Amino acid sequence: MALASLAVLLLLAGYAALCAVQPFTPCRKCAGTGVRHAGRRTVNLCRRCRGDRYRLRVGRRLLNTGRHIHHTGTRPHRPTTRP
């Protein structure tokens, strides 16, 4: 049981490090091309990535959301000034 929980913790730490180093991943829908399908005269962009070819990882999105919630929920820093 301890070995399994250690393996899960290592896996989560590795994914967190990956999200910190490489926050974007190629889009799975268009395989990183940005084009959903190209016809004879029209090119339709991928709806998921909007033609950018990369999407934000789920772990990085969770980190950004948590950071935003913490930022909006804490009191602003007010420096003390002496007259």
N, C-alpha and C positions, 0 to 999 in steps of 0.2 A: 504494500500500500504506500509506503514511504517512497519507494522507488518510482512508482507511477506518478505520485504528486510532484516529485522532483522533476520528472520528465516533462510534465505539463508546465511547471514553472519555467523550465529552461526553454520550452517551445514558445511560451508567451513573451519571455524576455527577448528571444531572438526575433520574434515578429515586431515587438516594440522597437528594437534597434533598426530593423529593416524599414519601418515606417518613419523613423527619424532620419535615416540616411537617404532613402529613396521614397519620398511620399507619393509619387505618381507611378502608375502602372499602365501598360498598353490596354486599350479598350478591348474587351473580350468580344463584343458584338461585331466590330469591324476588323478585328485582328490588328489594330494599330495602323490602319490605312487612312481612316477618317472618312472613307466613302462607303456608304451602305451598298449601293450598286450603281454602276455606270451604264446608262443606256446608250443609244446611238448619238443623241444630241444633248441629253441632260445628265447631270451628275447629282445624285442625291446624297447629301451629307448624313453621316450617322446621327441618329437621334440621341443616343446616350452621351457621346462625347462632343456633339455638335461640330464635328470635323476637326477637333483639336488633337485627336489620336491618343490622348492620354486621359486617364481618370484618376481622381484622388482615391487612395486606398481607404478601406473601411476603418482600419485602425487609426489612420491619420485624421479621418473625419471625426471619429470619437474623441480623439485628443483635442482637436480644435474646438469642438462643441463644449467639452469639459472646461477648457481654458476660458472660453467665452462666458460660460455660466459663472465661473469663479470670479471673473473680472467684473461682471455686472452685479454680482451679489456682495461684493466687499465694499467697504467704505472707501471713498477717495482719500488719497494721501494729502494731508494739509500740512505744509511745512510751518513750523512755528517761527514767527518773526518777532524780534524785540524792537520796540520803538526807541 
